[in-house]
């Protein structure tokens, strides 16, 4: 049987070599790597993977005997189901906000509060707070156009602004419920959600501060300007930046396309976190109906679709766009989003094939006999699984499954919340081509793959290491929170 470690290394060589060495399009490199990984993976490993996911013996056997092409297509489609509508609608929102002047209006309002010098820190703090209730990719989609507009307006520090958006979003996604990962951890390790929110928020603030300092250094070392892209031509952004306030939409209309999805998704997340399934939230039928309407619009796909409609309304209202021009505009925006969807879904297919190879179980077996402190062990297991197969969620689930039994022992020596934070920190290492989120960050910011590996990857990894160090210090000073 082929060792999953060998399969992993083979996949890495194909992806990195194909994209950077042979200059292949990322979709081709990722799908080729997924194909080779699937060919090297024994059927029994695929069957064991599905059994571990809760499938019955019959279902697992049937799924393992699907053709390799079908298995790759299923993982490709599964990723599309998660992010396809989000990316398409976010592409429309981002381009509409840039072209209508809404992004410029928001930037001018933000500068009045923060000043130009503190604008990047305003971005990192805003993205951190918004990602607590809102899907991390949604925040990146909606804030990156603002970073482009701000970068053009300032004429400098675009890389710092883009990395600030990313830094804030990814850390909230690892530490603070009701983000999905932390929400799973508190359930698996039996930790109070309130305690996890408090500790995660404090650790998140510390790590995004470190991330901001790293982003500042990277920006000084290798400044990257705003570039032409399908959703943001430089001359168009520059022309909008030179307009007077009277020529821009009002601040209320400018905020609506981004604020509506964020608010409704936030409310949806909070209600779902505290609502008992099958039971009404209140005793008032009218209030329950109102809540149902908000929950309907708070679904992330519907929220982004509604936000896209609002964005097009603002564009039409501002530029008096005809139906034909609006159709052409949407077509251009969707072409930009379609490329990101294909790359992201291909990354999901590659990551899915790696998961089916049994790499998570192989790593768990390699680390089971390690006699090291539990917090570094939790971090190490999560980091290796995340780096190997790409998904931070899978890494969190794998690590919590290995360590859950230890989290309830009387001789743990510290509160299990620190174990959750160590696992969350490990999920930040090391983002690269097998991670769908890596491609979203790379393509929305217009960084090349090489630039992303030199900036996003080290920043995110160092933030995760910082999180571990601070968690160990806190566990030593305040062992029983």
C-alpha positions in Angstrom: 0.0 0.0 0.0 1.3 3.4 -1.0 2.2 5.5 2.0 0.0 8.7 2.4 3.2 10.7 3.1 4.6 9.8 -0.3 1.2 10.6 -1.9 1.3 14.0 -0.2 4.8 14.8 -1.3 4.0 13.8 -4.9 1.0 16.1 -4.9 3.0 19.0 -3.5 5.7 18.6 -6.3 3.1 18.5 -9.0 1.2 21.6 -7.8 4.2 23.8 -6.9 6.3 22.6 -9.9 3.4 23.0 -12.3 2.4 26.5 -11.2 5.8 28.0 -10.4 8.2 25.9 -12.5 6.2 25.2 -15.7 3.9 28.3 -15.5 0.7 26.1 -15.8 -2.6 27.6 -15.0 -3.5 26.8 -11.4 -6.7 24.9 -12.4 -4.6 22.5 -14.6 -1.9 22.0 -11.9 -4.4 21.4 -9.1 -6.6 19.0 -11.2 -3.5 17.1 -12.4 -2.3 16.8 -8.8 -5.8 15.6 -7.7 -5.7 13.0 -10.5 -2.2 11.6 -9.5 -3.1 11.6 -5.8 -6.3 9.7 -6.6 -4.5 7.2 -8.8 -1.9 6.5 -6.0 -4.6 6.1 -3.3 -5.7 2.5 -2.7 -9.5 1.9 -2.8 -9.3 0.6 0.8 -8.1 4.0 2.0 -11.0 5.7 0.2 -13.4 3.3 1.9 -11.9 3.9 5.3 -12.2 7.7 4.8 -15.9 7.4 4.1 -16.4 5.1 7.1 -14.7 7.7 9.3 -17.2 10.3 8.0 -20.1 8.3 9.3 -21.1 6.4 6.1 -22.4 2.9 6.5 -20.3 -0.1 5.3 -22.4 -0.4 2.1 -22.3 3.3 1.4 -18.5 3.5 2.0 -17.9 0.5 -0.4 -20.1 2.1 -3.1 -18.4 5.5 -2.8 -14.9 4.0 -2.9 -15.7 2.2 -6.2 -16.7 5.3 -8.0 -14.4 6.2 -10.9 -11.5 8.5 -10.1 -12.9 11.2 -12.4 -16.2 11.1 -10.6 -14.6 11.3 -7.2 -12.6 14.4 -8.3 -15.8 15.9 -9.8 -17.7 15.3 -6.5 -15.0 17.1 -4.4 -14.9 19.9 -7.1 -18.7 20.2 -6.9 -18.8 20.1 -3.1 -16.4 23.1 -3.0 -18.5 24.9 -5.6 -21.6 24.3 -3.5 -19.9 26.0 -0.5 -18.5 29.0 -2.2 -19.8 29.3 -5.8 -22.7 31.6 -5.2 -20.7 33.6 -2.7 -17.9 34.3 -5.0 -20.2 35.1 -8.0 -22.3 37.6 -6.0 -19.3 39.0 -4.2 -17.7 39.7 -7.6 -20.8 41.7 -8.7 -20.9 43.6 -5.3 -17.1 44.4 -5.5 -17.1 45.7 -9.1 -20.4 47.6 -8.6 -19.1 49.3 -5.4 -15.9 50.3 -7.2 -17.6 51.5 -10.4 -20.4 53.4 -8.7 -18.1 55.2 -6.3 -19.6 53.5 -3.3 -16.2 52.1 -2.2 -14.6 55.6 -2.6 -17.4 57.1 -0.4 -16.8 54.5 2.3 -13.0 55.1 2.1 -13.5 58.9 2.5 -15.8 58.3 5.5 -13.2 55.9 7.1 -10.4 58.4 6.6 -12.3 61.1 8.5 -12.4 58.7 11.5 -8.9 57.0 11.3 -6.8 59.4 9.3 -4.6 58.2 6.5 -1.9 57.0 8.9 -4.1 54.6 10.8 -6.3 53.5 7.9 -4.6 50.0 7.6 -5.2 49.3 11.3 -8.8 50.3 10.8 -9.0 47.6 8.1 -7.5 44.8 10.3 -9.7 45.6 13.2 -12.9 45.9 11.0 -12.2 42.6 9.3 -11.6 40.9 12.7 -14.9 42.1 14.2 -16.9 41.4 11.1 -15.6 37.8 10.7 -16.8 36.8 14.2 -20.4 36.5 13.0 -19.9 36.5 9.3 -18.4 33.8 7.0 -14.6 34.6 6.6 -14.6 34.5 2.8 -17.6 36.8 2.7 -15.6 39.5 4.7 -12.6 39.1 2.4 -14.8 39.4 -0.7 -16.5 42.5 0.5 -13.5 44.3 2.1 -10.9 43.7 -0.6 -12.5 46.2 -3.1 -12.3 48.8 -0.3 -8.6 48.0 0.1 -8.0 48.5 -3.6 -9.9 51.8 -3.6 -7.9 52.9 -0.5 -4.6 51.8 -2.1 -5.3 53.9 -5.2 -6.4 56.9 -3.1 -3.3 56.8 -0.9 -1.0 55.9 -3.8 0.9 53.5 -1.5 0.6 50.7 1.1 -1.8 48.5 -1.0 -0.1 45.3 0.2 -0.4 46.5 3.8 -4.1 47.1 3.3 -4.8 43.8 1.7 -2.8 41.8 4.3 -4.6 43.8 7.0 -8.0 42.5 5.7 -6.7 39.0 5.6 -5.0 39.1 9.0 -8.1 40.2 10.8 -10.5 37.8 9.1 -8.5 34.6 9.5 -7.8 35.0 13.2 -11.4 35.6 14.2 -12.3 32.5 12.1 -10.0 30.4 14.3 -10.7 31.7 17.8 -14.1 33.3 18.3 -17.5 31.6 18.2 -19.9 31.6 16.4 -17.3 31.1 13.7 -17.7 27.4 12.6 -14.3 26.1 13.7 -14.3 27.5 17.3 -18.0 26.5 17.6 -17.0 22.9 16.8 -14.1 23.0 19.2 -16.2 24.1 22.2 -18.6 21.3 21.5 -15.9 18.6 21.0 -13.9 19.6 24.1 -16.9 20.6 26.3 -15.8 24.2 26.8 -18.2 27.1 27.6 -19.0 29.1 24.5 -18.9 32.3 26.5 -15.5 31.5 27.9 -14.2 30.6 24.4 -15.6 33.9 23.0 -13.9 36.0 25.7 -10.5 34.2 25.5 -10.6 33.9 21.8 -11.3 37.6 21.4 -8.4 38.6 23.6 -6.0 36.2 21.8 -7.3 37.4 18.5 -6.6 41.0 19.3 -3.0 40.1 20.3 -2.4 38.0 17.1 -3.9 40.5 14.7 -1.6 43.2 16.2 1.4 40.9 15.5 -0.1 40.3 12.0 -0.4 44.0 11.4 3.3 44.5 12.3 4.4 41.7 10.0 2.2 43.1 7.2 3.9 46.5 7.8 7.3 45.0 7.5 6.4 43.0 4.3 4.9 46.1 2.8 8.2 48.0 3.3 10.4 45.2 2.1 8.4 44.4 -1.1 5.7 47.0 -1.8 3.1 45.8 -4.3 0.9 48.3 -6.0 -2.8 48.0 -7.0 -3.0 46.3 -10.4 -5.4 46.2 -13.3 -7.8 43.3 -12.9 -11.2 42.4 -14.4 -13.0 44.0 -11.5 -10.7 47.0 -11.0 -9.0 49.0 -13.8 -6.6 51.5 -12.4 -7.7 54.4 -14.5 -11.3 53.9 -13.5 -10.5 53.9 -9.8 -8.3 56.9 -10.2 -11.1 58.8 -12.1 -13.6 58.0 -9.3 -11.0 59.1 -6.6 -10.9 62.5 -8.2 -14.7 63.1 -8.1 -16.3 65.5 -5.7 -18.5 64.2 -2.8 -21.6 65.4 -4.7 -20.7 63.1 -7.6 -20.6 60.0 -5.3 -23.5 58.1 -3.9 -24.6 58.9 -0.3 -22.9 57.0 2.5 -26.1 55.1 3.4 -26.5 53.8 -0.2 -22.8 53.1 -0.4 -22.8 51.0 2.8 -26.0 49.1 1.9 -24.6 46.4 -0.5 -22.0 45.3 2.1 -23.8 46.1 5.3 -27.0 44.3 4.5 -25.4 40.8 4.1 -23.1 41.4 7.0 -25.9 42.4 9.4 -28.3 39.7 8.3 -25.7 36.9 8.4 -24.7 38.2 11.9 -28.2 38.0 13.1 -28.7 34.6 11.5 -25.5 33.2 13.2 -26.6 34.5 16.7 -30.1 33.2 16.4 -28.9 29.8 15.2 -26.4 29.6 18.0 -29.0 30.1 20.7 -32.1 28.6 19.1 -33.3 25.1 20.0 -34.1 23.2 16.8 -37.8 22.6 16.3 -38.9 25.1 18.9 -40.0 28.8 18.4 -37.6 31.4 19.7 -40.4 33.5 21.3 -44.0 33.1 22.4 -45.1 35.8 19.9 -46.2 34.4 16.4 -45.7 37.8 14.8 -42.2 38.2 16.3 -41.4 34.6 15.2 -42.5 35.4 11.6 -40.2 38.4 11.6 -37.3 36.3 12.8 -38.0 33.7 10.1 -37.8 36.5 7.5 -34.5 37.7 8.9 -33.2 34.1 9.0 -34.2 33.6 5.4 -32.2 36.7 4.3 -29.4 35.8 6.7 -28.5 32.6 4.8 -25.1 33.5 3.4 -26.0 32.7 -0.2 -29.3 34.7 -0.1 -27.6 37.6 1.8 -25.0 38.0 -0.9 -27.5 37.7 -3.7 -29.6 40.5 -2.1 -26.4 42.5 -1.5 -25.6 42.1 -5.3 -29.1 43.4 -6.2 -28.6 46.4 -3.9 -25.1 47.0 -5.5 -26.6 47.0 -9.0 -29.3 49.4 -7.8 -26.7 51.8 -6.5 -24.8 51.5 -9.8 -27.9 52.2 -11.9 -29.0 55.0 -9.7 -25.5 56.7 -9.8 -24.6 56.2 -13.4 -28.1 56.0 -15.0 -27.0 52.7 -16.6 -29.2 51.2 -19.4 -30.3 47.6 -19.3 -27.8 46.6 -22.0 -24.9 48.2 -20.2 -26.0 46.6 -16.9 -26.1 43.2 -18.5 -22.6 43.7 -19.9 -21.4 44.9 -16.5 -22.7 41.8 -14.8 -21.1 39.6 -17.5 -17.7 41.2 -16.9 -18.1 40.8 -13.1 -19.1 37.1 -13.4 -16.2 36.4 -15.7 -13.9 37.6 -13.0 -15.7 35.6 -10.3 -15.9 32.5 -12.5 -12.1 32.3 -12.7 -11.8 32.4 -8.9 -14.5 29.8 -8.5 -12.7 27.4 -10.9 -9.4 27.8 -9.1 -10.9 27.5 -5.7 -12.9 24.4 -6.6 -9.9 22.8 -8.1 -8.0 23.4 -4.9 -11.0 21.8 -3.1 -10.7 18.8 -5.4 -7.0 18.4 -4.7 -7.5 18.8 -0.9 -10.4 16.2 -1.1 -8.2 13.6 -2.8 -5.5 14.1 -0.2 -8.1 13.6 2.6 -9.2 10.3 0.9 -5.6 9.1 0.9 -5.7 8.7 4.7 -3.1 11.5 5.4 -5.0 12.7 8.5 -5.0 9.2 10.1 -1.3 8.7 9.1 -0.3 11.9 10.8 -2.4 11.0 13.9 -0.6 7.6 14.1 2.8 9.3 13.8 2.1 11.7 16.6 0.3 9.4 19.0 3.5 8.2 20.7 5.0 11.6 21.2 5.7 12.4 24.8 5.6 16.2 24.7 3.5 18.9 26.4 -0.1 18.7 25.4 -0.5 22.3 24.1 2.4 22.1 21.6 1.3 18.6 20.6 -2.2 20.0 19.8 -0.7 22.8 17.8 1.7 20.4 16.0 -1.0 17.9 15.0 -3.3 20.6 13.7 -0.6 22.4 11.8 0.7 19.2 10.1 -2.8 18.1 9.1 -3.7 21.6 7.9 -0.5 21.8 5.8 -1.0 18.3 4.4 -4.5 18.5 3.2 -5.5 22.2 3.1 -8.7 22.4 5.1 -8.5 24.2 8.4 -11.8 22.7 9.4 -10.6 19.1 8.8 -7.4 19.9 10.8 -9.5 21.2 13.7 -11.8 18.1 13.7 -8.8 15.7 13.4 -6.9 17.3 16.2 -9.9 17.5 18.5 -10.7 13.9 17.8 -7.2 12.8 18.8 -7.1 15.1 21.9 -10.7 15.0 23.2 -10.1 12.1 25.5 -7.2 13.9 27.1 -9.1 17.2 27.6 -11.3 15.8 30.3 -8.6 14.1 32.5 -8.2 15.4 36.0 -4.4 15.8 35.6 -4.6 18.1 32.6 -3.2 21.0 34.7 -5.0 23.8 32.8 -8.4 24.7 31.5 -9.5 22.9 28.3 -10.1 26.3 26.7 -6.4 26.6 26.2 -6.4 23.4 24.2 -9.1 24.9 21.9 -6.9 28.0 21.4 -3.8 25.9 20.7 -5.7 23.9 18.1 -7.1 27.1 16.6 -3.5 28.5 16.3 -2.3 25.4 14.6 -5.0 25.7 12.0 -3.2 28.8 10.6 -0.1 26.8 9.4 0.7 26.6 6.5 -1.6 28.0 3.8 -0.6 27.1 0.3 -2.0 25.7 -3.0 -4.1 22.9 -1.6 -6.2 25.4 0.5 -9.3 26.9 -1.2 -9.0 29.9 1.1 -5.5 30.5 -0.1 -6.8 30.9 -3.7 -9.6 33.3 -2.6 -7.1 35.5 -0.7 -4.6 35.3 -3.6 -7.0 36.1 -6.4 -9.2 38.8 -4.7 -6.0 40.7 -3.8 -4.5 40.3 -7.3 -1.3 38.8 -5.9 0.6 36.3 -7.9 1.0 32.8 -6.5 4.7 33.5 -5.7 3.8 36.8 -4.0 1.1 35.1 -1.9 3.5 32.4 -0.8 6.0 35.1 0.2 3.5 37.3 2.1 0.2 35.7 3.1 1.7 32.3 4.0 4.5 33.6 6.4 2.2 36.2 8.0 -0.5 33.7 8.7 2.0 31.1 10.0 3.7 33.6 12.3 0.4 34.7 13.7 -0.5 31.1 14.5 2.9 30.5 16.2 2.3 33.8 18.2 -1.1 32.4 19.2 0.5 29.2 20.6 3.2 31.1 22.5 0.6 33.4 24.1 -1.7 30.5 24.9 1.1 28.6 26.7 2.0 31.7 28.7 -1.7 32.2 29.7 -2.0 28.6 30.6 1.0 28.9 32.8 0.0 32.1 34.5 -3.8 31.5 34.7 -4.1 27.7 34.5 -7.8 27.5 35.6 -9.7 30.3 33.9 
